[in-house]
Amino acid sequence: MAHTFGVDLRGIIDLLSHHLYSSPRVYARELLQNAVDAITARRALQPDAPGEVVIEPVGSSGGTLRITDTGIGLTEREVHDLLSTLGRTSKRDDLGFARQGFLGQFGVGLLSAFLVAERIRLVSRSVKGGPAVRWTADAAGNYEVEVVGGADNPTSADAADLDIPVGTTIELVPHRDSEHWLEHDVVKALVTEYGALLPVTVRVGDEVVTHGELPWVEDALAYGEKVLGVQPFDAIPVEVPTVGLKGVAYVLPRGVHPGARQSHRVYLKRMLVGDSIEGLLPEWAYFVRCVVDSTSLRPTASRESLYQDETLLAVREELGRQVRDWLVRLDATDPDRTRALLDAHHLGIKSLARVDDEMLRLVERWLPFETTDGPQSLRQFRRKHGVIAHVPDVDEFRQLAPVAHAQGMGLVNAGYAYDAEIMERLVALDGPTAARRVAPSEVLAALGDPDAELERALRERLTSAKDVLERHDCEAVPRDFDPGSLPALLVTNVEAERKRDAQQVGEQADPLWAELLGSLVESTSDAAQRLVLNCRNPLVRRLAQLTDPALVELTVESLYVHALLQARRPMRPKDTAALNRSFLELLDRAVGDHL
């Protein structure tokens, strides 16, 4: 047996008017939207028809708000179909209120008035003829419809209704605690914010709040400063004719976090959708803010954001292309401004360079990277060293840089966001000789061997400090390198770490898989770290001459802790303990020698 859904009308009204919209303030936009749509519909029949919306806030009407438009008006049947029936979208199509030229449709939008109103009264006369109709509804979901007079109904008891013109008047009676939303200053501010650009005349009281012209057309930079609160770096005219979109993309003058929301100001047929609209530009363009007007972008049901569909995706790609083309033109015509832009927004442009060849060349030419020769562009570095030898870890680069520089090796710090991907893109475009990753072991291989007698003496001392080195999962390697002021380096033994990880996985895997992992990883040492002692350093040379085993252990552990701090690595509890122990013991020995 078939049944019909039961609908709690009061619950539906509460859902639409209190949960669809983010704030009561949108009631002003919805009422403006309905009025403009009505005027648009009338002008489709009568091109010379007046286009005016008059809003009269709290005053002689006893605390109500009155909105009057010169639109098409409604017949009694249309009042039932459009205002009193939820979900009848096909009826809206039949009556002409869902066509592309309209901002929205009657019905659901009007219910937003219940955000601030306890009761809504509407009086309307249709351009199609017939008597005027009064529709009264309350927040409980009750409504009444009655014919109120006119030439076709001269028996009306309300003499004031006999001269009702074509159009619609809506009166809102506020519910308790919402009276402030209907005060003159609040209404004027809301109507101006949402409807200042509308192509019809909108009055609040006696004051016209619309000016009709797009304010960014005359002076885009001045308008951008007004919207952003700061002078933009530049204003880029943007246009997507397929969706009737025109506007300006403003490049921010200072860097912003890549995770910052893209807050764009979007108008739909000159009605403000919102000033915090997301999704209009690609993610990489987080340093750009748009102000646009469109005739065809699709808003969500609440009309407070844009619907994520294929049209918006195409618009996003096209606007991104136009911003990217501006970057290319700037690079070709104004190198100084290009450098300034990269200084402020290097992350966004680096992000784009991962997938765009021209942006990659722009980054290669202008963006300074940290190198062993100081800050310089990748192109400058390639010109000197031929290949971009890079280290993918910031702390590792900073530890190896002074040693590599002293040996005449060129290194680039590729440890920041998108750097490694940019290096891969350069290899893909220019071949394997364009860039290559440098392992710490490669730098160590370039270091000289120490004097044989000194090396033998050091290794004897290191044998007595074996327990200290094992405690820190470390092996010591003597080398001869500049600068002599650096006593030791601490580098990661990548092969040993890979072997240790494989062993941990193998312990939990089946025997066949464990055997395969064991055959894939071999290392000359199981130590995860290498302490590279610099035989040109006076302290290391004195270490080779020590005869006290306890002092040898203390010196080796102190060198390890110093190298760990130099490498800027996080300290484990046992590292902190070693730092405290070595410092206090050395201090104790120094004080004891003077007693």
C-alpha positions as CSV (number, residue, x, y, z in Angstrom):
1,M,0.0,0.0,0.0
2,A,1.5,3.4,-1.0
3,H,1.7,6.2,1.5
4,T,2.5,9.9,1.2
5,F,5.3,11.5,3.3
6,G,4.0,13.6,6.1
7,V,5.7,17.1,6.2
8,D,6.0,19.2,9.3
9,L,5.8,22.6,7.6
10,R,7.0,24.5,10.6
11,G,10.0,22.2,10.7
12,I,10.7,22.8,7.0
13,I,10.5,26.6,7.5
14,D,12.9,26.3,10.5
15,L,15.3,24.2,8.5
16,L,15.4,26.6,5.5
17,S,15.3,29.9,7.4
18,H,17.6,29.0,10.3
19,H,20.0,26.3,9.0
20,L,20.4,27.0,5.2
21,Y,21.8,30.4,5.8
22,S,24.8,31.4,7.9
23,S,23.5,34.6,9.3
24,P,20.2,36.6,9.6
25,R,21.8,39.3,7.6
26,V,21.1,37.5,4.3
27,Y,17.4,38.2,4.5
28,A,18.1,41.6,2.9
29,R,19.9,40.0,0.0
30,E,17.1,37.5,-0.6
31,L,14.4,40.2,-0.6
32,L,16.4,42.3,-2.9
33,Q,16.9,39.3,-5.2
34,N,13.2,38.6,-5.4
35,A,12.5,42.2,-6.2
36,V,15.1,42.4,-9.0
37,D,13.9,39.1,-10.5
38,A,10.3,40.5,-10.5
39,I,11.5,43.6,-12.3
40,T,13.5,41.5,-14.8
41,A,10.4,39.4,-15.5
42,R,8.3,42.5,-16.1
43,R,10.8,44.1,-18.4
44,A,10.8,40.9,-20.5
45,L,7.1,41.7,-21.3
46,Q,7.4,45.5,-21.1
47,P,10.9,46.7,-21.9
48,D,10.1,50.3,-20.8
49,A,8.6,49.3,-17.5
50,P,10.0,51.1,-14.4
51,G,12.7,49.4,-12.4
52,E,12.7,50.5,-8.8
53,V,12.9,49.0,-5.3
54,V,11.9,51.1,-2.3
55,I,12.7,50.0,1.2
56,E,11.2,51.7,4.2
57,P,12.7,50.6,7.5
58,V,11.2,51.0,11.0
59,G,9.0,54.0,11.2
60,S,5.4,54.9,10.9
61,S,4.6,51.3,10.0
62,G,4.9,50.4,13.6
63,G,8.2,48.5,13.7
64,T,7.8,46.8,10.3
65,L,10.0,46.8,7.3
66,R,8.4,47.5,3.9
67,I,9.9,46.5,0.5
68,T,8.1,47.6,-2.6
69,D,9.1,46.8,-6.2
70,T,7.8,47.6,-9.6
71,G,8.1,44.1,-10.8
72,I,5.8,41.7,-12.7
73,G,3.6,41.0,-9.7
74,L,1.7,37.8,-8.9
75,T,-1.7,36.4,-9.6
76,E,-3.7,34.5,-7.0
77,R,-2.7,31.2,-8.6
78,E,1.0,32.2,-8.7
79,V,0.9,33.1,-5.1
80,H,-0.2,29.6,-4.2
81,D,2.3,28.0,-6.6
82,L,5.3,30.1,-5.8
83,L,5.0,31.3,-2.2
84,S,3.1,28.5,-0.5
85,T,4.4,25.3,-2.1
86,L,7.9,24.1,-1.3
87,G,9.8,22.0,-3.8
88,R,7.6,22.8,-6.9
89,T,10.6,23.7,-9.1
90,S,8.7,22.6,-12.3
91,K,6.0,25.1,-11.5
92,R,8.7,27.8,-11.3
93,D,9.9,26.9,-14.7
94,D,6.4,27.0,-16.1
95,L,5.8,30.5,-14.7
96,G,9.1,31.8,-15.9
97,F,10.9,32.3,-12.6
98,A,13.7,29.8,-13.2
99,R,15.2,31.1,-16.4
100,Q,18.8,32.0,-16.7
101,G,18.2,35.8,-16.5
102,F,17.1,35.6,-12.9
103,L,19.1,35.7,-9.7
104,G,16.9,33.1,-8.0
105,Q,13.4,31.9,-7.6
106,F,10.5,33.0,-5.4
107,G,9.6,30.8,-2.5
108,V,12.6,29.5,-0.7
109,G,14.4,32.8,-0.7
110,L,11.4,34.6,0.8
111,L,11.5,32.1,3.7
112,S,14.8,33.6,4.8
113,A,12.8,36.6,6.0
114,F,11.7,34.3,8.9
115,L,15.2,34.7,10.2
116,V,14.1,38.1,11.5
117,A,10.3,38.1,11.1
118,E,7.5,36.6,13.0
119,R,5.0,37.4,10.3
120,I,5.2,38.3,6.5
121,R,2.6,40.2,4.7
122,L,2.7,40.4,0.9
123,V,0.4,42.4,-1.4
124,S,0.9,42.0,-5.2
125,R,-0.8,42.9,-8.4
126,S,0.2,41.1,-11.6
127,V,1.0,42.8,-14.9
128,K,-1.2,40.1,-16.5
129,G,-4.3,41.7,-15.0
130,G,-6.7,40.5,-12.3
131,P,-7.2,41.7,-8.7
132,A,-4.4,42.3,-6.2
133,V,-3.7,39.5,-3.8
134,R,-2.7,39.5,-0.2
135,W,-0.6,36.7,1.2
136,T,0.0,36.5,5.0
137,A,2.2,33.9,6.6
138,D,3.7,33.3,10.1
139,A,6.8,31.4,11.3
140,A,4.6,28.5,12.5
141,G,3.9,27.6,8.8
142,N,0.4,29.0,8.5
143,Y,-0.7,31.2,5.6
144,E,-3.8,33.0,4.2
145,V,-4.5,34.2,0.7
146,E,-7.2,36.7,-0.1
147,V,-8.2,39.0,-3.0
148,V,-8.0,42.6,-1.8
149,G,-9.5,44.7,-4.5
150,G,-8.9,46.6,-7.7
151,A,-11.0,47.1,-10.8
152,D,-11.7,43.4,-11.0
153,N,-12.9,43.2,-7.4
154,P,-14.7,46.5,-6.5
155,T,-16.3,44.9,-3.5
156,S,-13.2,44.9,-1.4
157,A,-13.7,46.3,2.1
158,D,-10.3,47.9,2.1
159,A,-10.6,51.2,0.2
160,A,-6.9,51.8,0.3
161,D,-6.3,48.7,-1.8
162,L,-8.3,50.0,-4.7
163,D,-5.3,51.8,-6.3
164,I,-2.7,49.1,-5.8
165,P,-0.2,49.4,-8.7
166,V,1.4,46.6,-10.6
167,G,4.2,45.2,-8.4
168,T,4.7,43.7,-5.0
169,T,5.0,45.1,-1.5
170,I,6.3,42.9,1.4
171,E,6.1,43.8,5.0
172,L,8.1,42.1,7.7
173,V,6.9,42.1,11.3
174,P,10.0,41.3,13.5
175,H,9.9,38.7,16.1
176,R,11.3,39.4,19.6
177,D,15.0,40.2,19.8
178,S,15.3,40.8,16.0
179,E,14.0,44.4,15.8
180,H,17.6,45.7,15.4
181,W,17.9,43.9,12.0
182,L,15.1,46.2,10.7
183,E,16.5,49.5,12.0
184,H,17.4,52.1,9.3
185,D,21.2,52.1,9.6
186,V,21.4,48.3,9.6
187,V,19.1,47.9,6.7
188,K,20.9,50.6,4.7
189,A,24.3,49.0,5.4
190,L,23.0,45.5,4.3
191,V,21.3,46.7,1.2
192,T,24.3,48.8,0.1
193,E,26.6,45.9,0.7
194,Y,24.6,43.4,-1.3
195,G,22.9,45.6,-3.9
196,A,25.0,48.7,-4.6
197,L,25.9,47.4,-8.1
198,L,22.4,46.3,-9.2
199,P,21.1,47.7,-12.5
200,V,17.9,49.0,-11.0
201,T,17.2,51.9,-8.6
202,V,17.2,50.9,-5.0
203,R,16.2,53.4,-2.3
204,V,16.4,53.1,1.4
205,G,13.9,55.7,2.6
206,D,14.7,58.7,0.4
207,E,18.3,57.8,-0.4
208,V,19.4,56.0,-3.5
209,V,22.1,53.3,-2.6
210,T,22.8,52.0,-6.0
211,H,25.2,53.5,-8.5
212,G,25.1,50.9,-11.3
213,E,28.7,51.2,-12.4
214,L,31.3,48.5,-11.6
215,P,33.7,50.4,-9.3
216,W,36.9,48.5,-10.4
217,V,36.5,49.6,-14.0
218,E,37.4,53.3,-13.5
219,D,40.4,52.8,-11.0
220,A,41.2,49.2,-10.3
221,L,44.1,49.8,-8.0
222,A,42.2,52.3,-5.9
223,Y,39.2,49.9,-5.6
224,G,41.6,47.1,-4.7
225,E,43.1,49.1,-1.9
226,K,39.6,49.8,-0.6
227,V,38.7,46.1,-0.7
228,L,42.0,44.6,0.5
229,G,42.9,47.4,3.0
230,V,46.3,47.7,1.4
231,Q,47.7,48.8,-1.9
232,P,47.9,45.8,-4.2
233,F,51.1,44.8,-5.9
234,D,49.2,44.9,-9.2
235,A,45.7,44.6,-10.7
236,I,45.2,42.0,-13.5
237,P,42.0,42.4,-15.6
238,V,40.4,39.0,-16.0
239,E,37.5,37.9,-18.2
240,V,35.8,34.6,-19.0
241,P,33.2,35.4,-21.7
242,T,31.6,31.9,-21.6
243,V,30.1,32.6,-18.2
244,G,29.9,36.4,-18.6
245,L,32.6,36.9,-16.0
246,K,34.6,40.2,-15.8
247,G,36.7,41.5,-13.0
248,V,40.1,42.1,-11.5
249,A,42.7,39.7,-9.9
250,Y,44.7,41.6,-7.3
251,V,48.2,40.4,-6.5
252,L,48.8,40.8,-2.8
253,P,51.8,43.1,-1.9
254,R,53.1,40.8,0.9
255,G,53.6,37.1,1.3
256,V,50.8,35.0,2.8
257,H,50.8,31.5,4.2
258,P,50.1,28.9,1.4
259,G,47.3,27.4,3.6
260,A,45.5,30.8,3.8
261,R,41.9,30.8,2.5
262,Q,41.4,32.3,-0.9
263,S,38.7,34.9,-0.1
264,H,37.3,36.3,-3.3
265,R,34.6,38.9,-3.8
266,V,32.0,37.5,-6.2
267,Y,28.9,39.2,-7.7
268,L,26.3,37.3,-9.6
269,K,24.4,39.5,-12.0
270,R,25.7,42.4,-9.9
271,M,24.3,41.0,-6.7
272,L,27.0,40.2,-4.1
273,V,27.3,36.5,-3.4
274,G,30.0,37.1,-0.8
275,D,33.4,38.5,-0.1
276,S,34.9,35.2,1.2
277,I,34.2,32.9,-1.7
278,E,36.6,30.1,-2.3
279,G,37.5,27.9,-5.3
280,L,37.8,30.7,-7.9
281,L,41.5,30.2,-8.5
282,P,43.9,27.3,-8.5
283,E,45.6,26.5,-5.1
284,W,49.0,27.8,-6.3
285,A,47.5,31.3,-6.7
286,Y,46.9,31.8,-3.0
287,F,48.6,35.2,-3.2
288,V,45.9,36.5,-5.6
289,R,42.4,37.9,-4.6
290,C,39.7,38.4,-7.2
291,V,36.7,40.7,-7.5
292,V,34.4,39.5,-10.3
293,D,30.9,39.7,-11.6
294,S,29.4,36.8,-13.5
295,T,26.1,36.1,-15.3
296,S,26.3,32.3,-15.3
297,L,28.2,30.9,-12.4
298,R,26.0,28.7,-10.3
299,P,25.5,29.6,-6.6
300,T,24.6,27.0,-3.9
301,A,21.1,26.8,-2.5
302,S,21.9,29.4,0.2
303,R,23.6,31.6,-2.5
304,E,26.5,32.2,-0.1
305,S,29.1,30.3,-2.1
306,L,29.6,28.8,-5.6
307,Y,28.5,25.4,-6.7
308,Q,31.5,23.1,-7.3
309,D,30.7,21.9,-10.8
310,E,32.5,21.5,-14.2
311,T,31.8,25.2,-15.0
312,L,33.5,26.5,-11.9
313,L,36.4,24.1,-12.6
314,A,36.8,25.5,-16.2
315,V,36.6,29.1,-14.8
316,R,39.3,28.2,-12.2
317,E,41.6,26.9,-14.9
318,E,41.1,29.9,-17.2
319,L,41.6,32.5,-14.4
320,G,44.7,30.6,-13.4
321,R,46.0,30.7,-17.0
322,Q,45.4,34.5,-17.1
323,V,47.3,35.0,-13.9
324,R,50.1,32.8,-15.2
325,D,50.3,34.8,-18.5
326,W,50.6,38.0,-16.5
327,L,53.6,36.5,-14.7
328,V,55.2,35.6,-18.0
329,R,54.7,39.2,-19.3
330,L,56.1,40.7,-16.1
331,D,59.2,38.5,-16.4
332,A,59.7,39.7,-20.0
333,T,59.1,43.4,-19.4
334,D,60.1,44.3,-15.8
335,P,62.9,42.2,-14.1
336,D,62.9,44.4,-11.0
337,R,59.3,43.9,-10.3
338,T,59.6,40.2,-11.1
339,R,62.3,39.9,-8.4
340,A,60.1,41.8,-5.9
341,L,57.2,39.5,-6.7
342,L,59.3,36.4,-6.2
343,D,60.6,37.8,-2.9
344,A,57.0,38.1,-1.7
345,H,55.4,35.1,-3.2
346,H,58.1,32.6,-4.1
347,L,56.2,29.6,-2.7
348,G,53.2,30.0,-5.0
349,I,55.3,30.6,-8.0
350,K,57.5,27.6,-7.1
351,S,54.4,25.5,-6.8
352,L,53.3,26.5,-10.3
353,A,56.9,25.8,-11.6
354,R,56.4,22.2,-10.8
355,V,53.9,21.8,-13.7
356,D,54.6,24.8,-15.9
357,D,57.8,25.1,-18.0
358,E,57.8,28.9,-18.3
359,M,57.3,29.3,-14.6
360,L,60.2,26.9,-14.1
361,R,62.4,29.1,-16.2
362,L,61.3,32.2,-14.3
363,V,62.2,30.5,-11.0
364,E,65.5,29.3,-12.5
365,R,66.4,32.9,-13.6
366,W,65.3,35.0,-10.7
367,L,64.6,33.1,-7.5
368,P,67.6,33.1,-5.1
369,F,68.5,29.7,-3.6
370,E,70.7,29.1,-0.6
371,T,74.1,27.8,-1.9
372,T,77.7,27.3,-0.7
373,D,78.5,30.4,-2.8
374,G,75.8,32.5,-1.0
375,P,72.3,33.3,-2.3
376,Q,72.0,33.1,-6.0
377,S,69.7,31.8,-8.8
378,L,69.9,28.3,-10.2
379,R,71.0,29.7,-13.5
380,Q,73.9,31.5,-11.9
381,F,74.9,28.4,-10.1
382,R,74.7,26.2,-13.2
383,R,76.9,28.8,-15.1
384,K,79.6,28.3,-12.5
385,H,79.4,24.6,-11.5
386,G,77.7,23.1,-14.5
387,V,75.4,20.8,-12.5
388,I,73.1,21.7,-9.7
389,A,74.4,19.4,-6.9
390,H,71.7,19.7,-4.2
391,V,71.1,18.4,-0.7
392,P,67.4,17.7,0.2
393,D,67.6,18.5,3.9
394,V,68.1,22.0,5.3
395,D,70.1,21.0,8.4
396,E,72.2,18.6,6.5
397,F,73.1,21.3,4.0
398,R,74.0,23.8,6.7
399,Q,76.3,21.2,8.2
400,L,78.0,20.2,5.0
401,A,78.1,23.7,3.4
402,P,81.3,25.0,5.1
403,V,83.1,21.8,4.4
404,A,82.0,21.6,0.8
405,H,82.8,25.2,0.2
406,A,86.3,24.8,1.7
407,Q,86.9,21.9,-0.7
408,G,85.6,23.9,-3.7
409,M,82.4,21.9,-4.0
410,G,79.2,23.7,-5.0
411,L,76.0,22.7,-3.2
412,V,72.4,24.0,-3.3
413,N,70.0,23.8,-0.4
414,A,66.9,22.0,-1.8
415,G,65.3,21.3,1.6
416,Y,62.5,23.8,1.3
417,A,59.0,23.4,-0.1
418,Y,58.8,22.3,-3.8
419,D,62.6,22.5,-4.2
420,A,63.2,18.8,-4.8
421,E,60.3,18.7,-7.3
422,I,61.8,21.7,-9.2
423,M,65.1,19.8,-9.4
424,E,63.3,16.8,-10.9
425,R,61.6,19.1,-13.4
426,L,64.9,20.5,-14.5
427,V,66.3,17.0,-15.0
428,A,63.2,16.1,-17.0
429,L,63.6,19.2,-19.3
430,D,67.4,19.5,-19.6
431,G,68.6,16.0,-19.0
432,P,70.3,14.1,-16.1
433,T,73.3,16.5,-16.1
434,A,71.1,19.5,-15.1
435,A,70.8,18.5,-11.4
436,R,71.6,15.6,-9.1
437,R,71.1,14.8,-5.4
438,V,74.3,14.7,-3.3
439,A,74.5,12.2,-0.4
440,P,76.7,13.1,2.6
441,S,78.9,10.1,1.7
442,E,79.8,11.8,-1.5
443,V,81.1,14.9,0.4
444,L,83.0,12.6,2.7
445,A,84.6,10.8,-0.3
446,A,86.0,14.2,-1.4
447,L,87.8,14.7,1.9
448,G,91.5,13.9,2.2
449,D,93.0,11.1,4.1
450,P,95.0,12.1,7.2
451,D,98.6,11.4,7.9
452,A,99.1,7.7,8.3
453,E,100.8,7.9,11.7
454,L,98.1,10.4,13.0
455,E,95.3,8.2,11.7
456,R,96.8,5.1,13.4
457,A,97.1,6.9,16.7
458,L,93.5,8.2,16.4
459,R,92.1,4.8,15.7
460,E,93.8,3.4,18.7
461,R,92.2,6.0,20.9
462,L,88.8,5.5,19.2
463,T,89.0,1.7,20.1
464,S,89.1,2.6,23.7
465,A,86.0,4.9,23.2
466,K,84.1,2.1,21.5
467,D,81.5,1.9,24.2
468,V,80.7,5.6,24.0
469,L,80.3,5.4,20.2
470,E,78.1,2.3,20.3
471,R,75.9,4.0,23.0
472,H,75.1,6.7,20.4
473,D,74.8,4.3,17.5
474,C,77.8,6.0,15.8
475,E,81.1,5.1,14.2
476,A,84.1,7.5,14.0
477,V,86.0,8.2,10.8
478,P,89.2,10.3,10.7
479,R,89.5,12.7,7.7
480,D,91.6,15.7,6.7
481,F,89.7,18.8,5.5
482,D,89.1,22.5,5.8
483,P,88.0,24.5,7.7
484,G,90.4,23.5,10.5
485,S,88.3,25.3,13.1
486,L,85.6,22.6,12.7
487,P,86.5,19.6,14.9
488,A,83.9,17.1,13.7
489,L,80.9,16.5,11.4
490,L,78.0,14.2,12.2
491,V,76.4,12.7,9.1
492,T,73.7,10.1,8.7
493,N,74.7,6.7,7.4
494,V,71.8,6.3,4.9
495,E,72.8,2.7,4.0
496,A,72.8,1.7,7.7
497,E,69.4,3.3,8.4
498,R,68.0,1.5,5.3
499,K,69.4,-1.8,6.6
500,R,68.0,-1.3,10.1
501,D,64.6,-0.5,8.7
502,A,64.7,-3.6,6.5
503,Q,65.7,-5.7,9.5
504,Q,62.7,-4.4,11.5
505,V,60.3,-5.2,8.7
506,G,61.9,-8.6,8.2
507,E,61.4,-9.5,11.8
508,Q,57.6,-9.2,11.3
509,A,57.5,-10.7,7.8
510,D,57.4,-14.3,6.6
511,P,60.8,-16.1,6.2
512,L,60.9,-15.8,2.4
513,W,60.3,-12.0,2.4
514,A,62.8,-11.5,5.2
515,E,65.5,-13.4,3.3
516,L,64.8,-11.2,0.2
517,L,65.1,-8.0,2.2
518,G,68.3,-9.2,3.7
519,S,69.8,-9.8,0.3
520,L,68.8,-6.3,-0.9
521,V,70.6,-4.3,1.9
522,E,74.3,-4.6,2.7
523,S,76.4,-2.1,4.6
524,T,79.9,-1.8,5.7
525,S,78.8,-0.6,9.0
526,D,75.7,-1.0,11.2
527,A,76.1,2.4,12.8
528,A,73.3,4.9,11.9
529,Q,75.7,7.9,12.2
530,R,79.2,8.8,11.3
531,L,81.3,11.1,13.4
532,V,83.9,12.5,11.0
533,L,86.9,13.8,12.9
534,N,88.9,16.6,11.3
535,C,92.6,15.8,11.7
536,R,93.4,19.5,10.9
537,N,91.7,20.6,14.1
538,P,94.1,21.1,17.1
539,L,91.7,19.4,19.5
540,V,91.5,16.3,17.4
541,R,95.3,16.2,17.1
542,R,95.6,16.3,20.9
543,L,93.0,13.5,21.2
544,A,95.5,11.3,19.3
545,Q,98.1,12.0,22.1
546,L,95.9,11.2,25.1
547,T,96.8,8.3,27.3
548,D,94.0,8.4,29.9
549,P,91.2,6.1,28.7
550,A,88.5,8.0,30.7
551,L,89.6,11.3,29.3
552,V,89.5,9.8,25.7
553,E,85.9,8.7,26.3
554,L,85.0,12.0,27.7
555,T,86.6,13.9,24.7
556,V,85.0,11.7,22.1
557,E,81.5,12.0,23.7
558,S,82.0,15.8,23.9
559,L,82.9,15.9,20.2
560,Y,79.8,13.9,19.4
561,V,77.5,16.2,21.3
562,H,79.1,19.3,19.7
563,A,78.7,17.8,16.2
564,L,75.1,16.9,17.0
565,L,74.3,20.5,18.1
566,Q,76.1,21.8,14.9
567,A,73.9,19.5,12.8
568,R,70.7,21.0,14.5
569,R,69.2,17.6,15.0
570,P,66.6,16.9,17.7
571,M,68.3,15.6,20.8
572,R,67.2,12.2,22.3
573,P,67.1,11.8,26.1
574,K,70.5,9.9,26.0
575,D,72.0,12.8,23.9
576,T,70.8,15.3,26.5
577,A,72.3,13.2,29.3
578,A,75.6,13.0,27.3
579,L,75.6,16.8,27.0
580,N,75.2,17.3,30.7
581,R,77.6,14.6,31.7
582,S,80.4,15.7,29.3
583,F,80.0,19.3,30.3
584,L,80.1,18.7,34.0
585,E,83.0,16.2,33.9
586,L,85.1,18.5,31.7
587,L,84.3,21.4,34.1
588,D,85.2,19.3,37.1
589,R,88.6,18.3,35.5
590,A,89.3,22.0,34.6
591,V,88.6,23.2,38.2
592,G,90.4,20.3,39.7
593,D,93.6,21.1,37.8
594,H,93.7,24.5,39.6
595,L,93.3,23.3,43.2
